[in-house]
Amino acid sequence: RLENLSLANCSLIFISDAISNHRQLKQLDISGNRLTCLPFSMMEMSNLKSINLSNNYLHDLNWIVSYWWGLKKIDISGNPDLIVSDVLSCLSYFEQLDEIVVSEVNFFPKEFAILNVHRLVIKNTMIESFPRSDLSRPINQIVFDNCHFKNPNQLVRH
């Protein structure tokens, strides 16, 4: 019974629908390929706990991420055509995530204020605002990697 699969850096341009035959997969690493989309069948992989989709050319992930309710870790960094704010909106409704890694965030959606994650890694982003509210759950660790802050004084609460 296959639970962990790494197809990282294999120059893949597509993932076969047959991947959904491995519904028991808990960890999947398909980073560093040339993927532009994921097969529809992957929405059936509800046992996924960790997925690394970084460094591909993915366009749209919200439709599929919403089916992975057991997900704990996701890395979507390095996908230049991905609208990261849309994926963050979707992930904001998950009960609890251990780690999210993102890059090139155009803006943080209002739903980001309710994001429930232990560790958040933000890479290569110009940060203008960081929406949090009194109702926001605490984020235990935030890593800003190669980020720039438009107005840093507005980001820190006293």
C-alpha positions in Angstrom: 0.0 0.0 0.0 1.7 3.2 -1.2 1.5 6.1 1.2 4.4 8.3 0.1 5.2 9.2 -3.5 7.8 11.5 -4.9 7.9 12.4 -8.5 10.0 15.6 -7.9 12.2 17.0 -10.7 11.1 14.4 -13.3 10.3 16.9 -16.1 6.7 15.8 -16.1 4.3 17.7 -18.2 1.2 15.9 -17.0 0.0 13.6 -14.3 -2.0 10.6 -15.3 -5.6 10.1 -14.1 -4.3 6.7 -12.8 -2.7 8.5 -9.8 -6.2 8.5 -8.2 -5.8 4.7 -8.0 -3.6 5.5 -5.0 -6.3 7.0 -2.8 -4.4 5.9 0.3 -1.5 8.3 -0.6 -0.7 10.6 2.4 2.3 12.4 1.0 2.8 13.5 -2.6 5.7 15.5 -4.0 5.4 16.5 -7.6 7.5 19.6 -7.3 10.0 20.8 -9.9 8.2 19.6 -13.0 6.4 21.4 -15.9 2.8 20.8 -14.8 0.2 23.3 -15.8 -2.8 21.5 -14.4 -3.7 18.5 -12.3 -6.0 15.7 -13.3 -9.6 15.9 -12.3 -9.3 12.5 -10.7 -7.0 13.8 -8.0 -9.9 15.3 -6.1 -10.6 11.7 -5.0 -7.4 11.6 -3.1 -9.0 12.6 0.2 -6.3 11.0 2.4 -3.6 13.4 1.3 -1.9 15.0 4.3 1.0 16.7 2.6 1.4 17.8 -1.0 4.3 19.7 -2.6 3.3 21.4 -5.9 6.1 23.9 -5.9 8.1 25.0 -8.9 5.6 24.1 -11.6 3.4 26.2 -13.9 0.1 25.4 -12.3 -2.8 27.9 -13.1 -5.8 27.0 -10.9 -5.9 24.9 -7.8 -8.9 26.1 -5.8 -11.3 23.6 -7.4 -9.1 20.6 -6.3 -7.7 21.9 -3.0 -11.2 22.2 -1.6 -11.6 18.4 -1.9 -8.5 17.7 0.2 -10.0 18.3 3.7 -7.5 16.2 5.5 -4.6 18.2 4.2 -2.0 19.5 6.7 0.8 20.7 4.6 0.8 22.3 1.1 3.6 24.0 -0.8 2.4 26.0 -3.9 5.4 28.3 -4.2 7.1 28.9 -7.4 4.1 28.6 -9.7 4.3 31.9 -11.6 0.8 31.7 -13.2 -1.0 30.7 -10.1 -3.3 33.2 -8.4 -2.2 32.4 -4.9 -4.8 34.7 -3.3 -7.5 32.4 -4.6 -5.9 29.3 -3.1 -5.4 31.1 0.2 -9.1 32.0 0.2 -9.9 28.3 -0.2 -7.4 27.2 2.5 -8.8 29.7 5.0 -11.8 27.4 5.5 -9.8 24.4 6.5 -10.0 23.4 10.1 -6.3 23.3 10.8 -3.2 23.3 8.6 0.3 22.6 9.9 2.2 24.5 7.1 1.5 26.6 4.0 4.3 27.7 1.7 3.4 30.4 -0.9 5.3 32.8 -3.1 4.5 35.9 -5.2 1.3 36.7 -3.4 -0.4 39.5 -5.3 -2.6 40.4 -2.3 -4.0 38.6 0.8 -7.7 38.0 0.5 -10.0 39.1 3.4 -10.5 35.4 4.2 -6.9 35.3 5.1 -7.9 36.8 8.5 -9.5 33.5 9.5 -6.6 31.3 8.2 -5.8 28.6 10.7 -2.2 27.5 10.2 0.7 26.8 12.5 3.5 27.7 10.2 3.2 30.1 7.2 6.1 30.6 4.8 5.8 33.5 2.3 8.5 33.9 -0.4 9.3 36.6 -2.9 6.4 38.9 -2.1 5.9 42.6 -1.8 3.6 42.8 1.3 1.3 45.7 1.4 -1.1 44.4 4.0 -1.4 41.3 6.2 -5.1 41.0 7.1 -5.7 39.7 10.6 -8.4 40.5 13.1 -9.3 40.0 16.8 -11.0 36.8 15.6 -7.9 35.5 13.8 -6.4 32.4 15.2 -2.7 32.8 16.1 -0.1 31.7 13.6 2.8 30.1 15.6 5.5 30.8 13.0 5.7 33.1 10.0 8.7 33.1 7.7 9.2 35.9 5.3 11.7 34.8 2.7 13.0 37.5 0.3 9.9 39.6 1.0 9.6 43.4 0.9 7.2 45.4 3.0 5.5 48.5 1.5 4.7 49.9 4.9 6.2 47.8 7.7 4.8 50.0 10.5 1.2 49.0 9.6 2.0 45.3 9.7 3.0 45.1 13.4 0.4 45.3 16.1 1.4 46.8 19.4 
